[in-house]
Each structure stands twice: as structure tokens, then as C-alpha cells.
């Protein structure tokens, strides 16, 4: 791994090169549209934000095609991937219109749940399956690139419905001089 930036004349290129060496988790995040169509994308900006209450935070670019779907969703799924799931990662990182066409999945209430990514222990699932959590949004950035969510009870249990989180505060006025 190189220890120094590439030395290009573009600081953004240097930043991208540096950040490409950051090891992070990878997850598929899924939700359904108001029309009931599944949607999802691959994210690498995801973290456990807190444990009391349990909360995840993820970053999604406002230019992502799935951004609006996630902003409107009342529930979303987080499917943590392992190194042997590069094919699944490639599907959700891609630009195809229907990422679910060649993917095994099922509905978990209103969340598309990708096969091989179950939640808490479920005897009907194969051993070695990957972690999955259905989450309720709790916060959304008005600037648009993050969302927080709390895991809901596992599928198959008596799920309580998601209670929407607080509305995001208004976006800051970026035209005023900073004080």
C-alpha cells in the first residue's frame, strides 16, 4: 500500500487515491418504492452510530438513483456483505435498472431482503448466511447524504411497525457569509 499520495496535480485525485486504501464494510441497502417496487444500492459508508438505541448511519450520494427511494422509505434493509459476495456487490454497485432481476430475494414486510443475508438466528436459513437488519429511518440530513436508522425486530417475530423519526431540520443557507 502506498504511503504517499500519487502526486498528481489534482488534489481531488490525490484524495480519491488516498481514500481508496481505507478498509471499510460493504453493505447492500434496500427499500421499496411507494409503488411497491424493490430498489437498492451498494454502500461502503456505513457504521454503527450508537447502541442505546441501536442505530446505523449510512451515506448515500444525492446523485444516486436510489437516493430518493431511500429518502421516502419508511423502512430500509441493511445487508452486510462478506468478501465472497463480490458478485452480489457488483450487481448493486451497477447501473442496471432492475438489480433484483437476477438476485434471489424475498419481502420482509415492506423491505426487499436479499437471500443469503438474514438477520438474527433463523433456523430456516442456511448456516453461514450474512447479517441483515431491517431499519426504521430516524434522521435524514437536509444536505442529503446521510440517514440514520434503528433496527426493527427480526422477521418472524412480532414486529412492531416503524415509527418515523423526527423531520430533518431545514437546510442551512449556504448563500450567507459564515460567521
VEXKOL-98221 format. One record per residue (C-alpha): z, x, y. Coordinates in Angstrom, 1 decimal. Last residue first. Example, Ala and Ser with C-alpha at 12.3 -4.5 7.8 and 13.67 -1.06 7.14 Angstrom:
# residues 2
{r {7.1; 13.7; -1.1}}
{r {7.8; 12.3; -4.5}}
# end
This chain:
# residues 179
{r {11.0; -19.9; 33.9}}
{r {7.5; -20.3; 32.4}}
{r {4.7; -21.5; 34.6}}
{r {3.5; -25.0; 33.8}}
{r {0.3; -25.5; 31.8}}
{r {2.0; -25.2; 28.4}}
{r {3.9; -28.5; 28.8}}
{r {6.1; -28.6; 25.7}}
{r {5.1; -31.1; 23.0}}
{r {7.2; -34.2; 22.9}}
{r {10.1; -34.2; 20.5}}
{r {9.2; -34.9; 16.8}}
{r {10.4; -38.2; 15.5}}
{r {13.5; -38.0; 13.4}}
{r {13.1; -38.1; 9.6}}
{r {11.7; -41.0; 7.7}}
{r {13.9; -42.3; 4.9}}
{r {12.2; -41.7; 1.6}}
{r {12.9; -44.2; -1.1}}
{r {15.8; -43.7; -3.5}}
{r {14.6; -42.6; -6.9}}
{r {16.4; -43.9; -10.0}}
{r {15.4; -41.1; -12.2}}
{r {12.0; -40.8; -13.9}}
{r {10.7; -38.6; -11.1}}
{r {13.3; -36.3; -9.8}}
{r {15.4; -37.4; -6.8}}
{r {13.9; -36.6; -3.4}}
{r {13.6; -33.1; -2.0}}
{r {14.1; -32.8; 1.8}}
{r {11.3; -31.9; 4.1}}
{r {10.4; -29.8; 7.1}}
{r {7.1; -29.5; 8.7}}
{r {5.3; -26.8; 10.6}}
{r {2.2; -26.1; 12.5}}
{r {1.7; -28.7; 15.0}}
{r {2.9; -27.9; 18.4}}
{r {4.8; -31.2; 18.1}}
{r {6.5; -29.7; 15.1}}
{r {7.4; -32.1; 12.4}}
{r {10.8; -32.8; 11.1}}
{r {12.4; -34.6; 8.2}}
{r {9.5; -35.2; 5.9}}
{r {10.5; -36.6; 2.5}}
{r {10.0; -34.2; -0.4}}
{r {8.8; -34.4; -4.0}}
{r {9.7; -31.2; -5.8}}
{r {7.8; -29.3; -8.4}}
{r {8.7; -26.1; -10.4}}
{r {6.2; -24.8; -13.0}}
{r {5.9; -25.6; -16.7}}
{r {7.2; -23.0; -19.1}}
{r {8.2; -25.6; -21.7}}
{r {5.8; -28.6; -21.8}}
{r {6.9; -31.8; -20.2}}
{r {8.3; -34.9; -21.9}}
{r {11.7; -33.4; -22.0}}
{r {11.9; -33.3; -18.2}}
{r {14.0; -30.7; -16.6}}
{r {13.8; -30.8; -12.8}}
{r {10.4; -31.0; -11.2}}
{r {7.1; -30.7; -13.0}}
{r {4.2; -28.4; -12.0}}
{r {2.0; -28.1; -15.1}}
{r {0.1; -31.1; -14.0}}
{r {-0.4; -31.6; -10.3}}
{r {1.7; -34.4; -8.9}}
{r {0.0; -36.7; -6.3}}
{r {2.8; -38.3; -4.4}}
{r {3.2; -42.0; -3.8}}
{r {5.5; -42.7; -6.9}}
{r {4.7; -39.5; -8.9}}
{r {1.0; -40.2; -9.5}}
{r {-0.7; -38.0; -12.0}}
{r {-2.7; -34.7; -12.1}}
{r {-5.1; -32.7; -14.1}}
{r {-7.5; -30.9; -11.8}}
{r {-11.3; -31.1; -11.9}}
{r {-11.8; -34.0; -9.5}}
{r {-8.4; -33.4; -7.7}}
{r {-9.8; -31.0; -5.1}}
{r {-12.2; -33.7; -3.9}}
{r {-13.9; -32.5; -0.6}}
{r {-14.3; -28.8; -1.6}}
{r {-13.1; -26.3; 0.9}}
{r {-11.1; -24.0; -1.3}}
{r {-7.4; -22.9; -1.2}}
{r {-6.5; -25.9; -3.5}}
{r {-9.1; -24.9; -6.1}}
{r {-8.3; -21.2; -5.9}}
{r {-4.6; -21.8; -6.4}}
{r {-5.3; -23.8; -9.5}}
{r {-7.5; -20.9; -10.8}}
{r {-4.8; -18.4; -9.8}}
{r {-2.2; -20.1; -11.9}}
{r {-1.0; -17.1; -14.0}}
{r {0.8; -15.5; -11.0}}
{r {3.1; -18.5; -10.6}}
{r {2.7; -21.6; -8.4}}
{r {5.3; -23.7; -6.7}}
{r {4.2; -27.4; -6.5}}
{r {5.5; -29.1; -3.3}}
{r {4.9; -32.8; -3.1}}
{r {4.8; -35.0; 0.0}}
{r {6.4; -38.2; 1.2}}
{r {5.9; -40.5; 4.2}}
{r {2.6; -38.9; 4.9}}
{r {1.1; -39.0; 8.4}}
{r {1.5; -35.4; 9.4}}
{r {0.5; -34.4; 5.8}}
{r {-2.8; -36.3; 6.0}}
{r {-3.5; -35.0; 9.5}}
{r {-3.1; -31.4; 8.3}}
{r {-5.2; -31.8; 5.1}}
{r {-8.5; -30.7; 6.8}}
{r {-6.6; -27.5; 8.0}}
{r {-7.2; -26.9; 11.7}}
{r {-3.7; -27.8; 12.7}}
{r {-2.6; -24.9; 10.5}}
{r {0.1; -25.7; 7.9}}
{r {3.5; -24.0; 7.9}}
{r {6.2; -25.0; 5.5}}
{r {9.9; -25.6; 5.6}}
{r {12.0; -26.8; 2.7}}
{r {15.3; -28.5; 2.9}}
{r {18.3; -29.1; 0.7}}
{r {21.0; -30.7; 2.9}}
{r {23.0; -28.6; 3.0}}
{r {20.8; -26.1; 1.2}}
{r {18.6; -24.8; 4.0}}
{r {15.2; -23.7; 5.0}}
{r {13.8; -22.8; 1.6}}
{r {10.5; -21.3; 2.5}}
{r {6.8; -21.9; 2.7}}
{r {4.0; -20.1; 4.4}}
{r {1.8; -19.4; 1.5}}
{r {0.2; -22.8; 1.4}}
{r {-2.6; -24.2; -0.8}}
{r {-3.9; -27.6; 0.1}}
{r {-3.6; -31.2; -1.0}}
{r {-5.1; -34.7; -0.9}}
{r {-4.8; -37.8; -3.1}}
{r {-6.4; -41.0; -2.0}}
{r {-4.1; -44.1; -1.5}}
{r {-5.8; -45.5; 1.6}}
{r {-2.9; -44.3; 3.8}}
{r {-3.7; -40.8; 2.4}}
{r {-1.7; -39.3; -0.4}}
{r {0.2; -36.1; -0.3}}
{r {0.1; -32.7; -1.9}}
{r {1.3; -29.2; -1.2}}
{r {0.2; -26.4; -3.6}}
{r {2.5; -23.5; -3.4}}
{r {2.4; -19.7; -3.0}}
{r {5.5; -17.5; -2.6}}
{r {5.3; -14.5; -0.4}}
{r {4.6; -10.8; -0.5}}
{r {3.6; -9.4; 2.9}}
{r {0.7; -6.9; 2.5}}
{r {-1.9; -9.1; 4.1}}
{r {0.4; -9.2; 7.1}}
{r {-0.5; -5.7; 8.1}}
{r {-4.2; -6.2; 7.7}}
{r {-4.0; -9.5; 9.6}}
{r {-2.1; -7.8; 12.4}}
{r {-4.6; -4.9; 12.6}}
{r {-7.5; -7.4; 12.8}}
{r {-5.7; -9.3; 15.6}}
{r {-5.1; -6.0; 17.4}}
{r {-8.9; -5.4; 17.5}}
{r {-9.9; -1.8; 18.0}}
{r {-9.3; -1.0; 14.3}}
{r {-6.6; 1.5; 13.4}}
{r {-6.1; 0.0; 9.9}}
{r {-2.5; -0.5; 10.5}}
{r {-0.1; 2.0; 8.9}}
{r {1.9; 2.2; 5.7}}
{r {-1.0; 1.5; 3.4}}
{r {0.0; 0.0; 0.0}}
# end
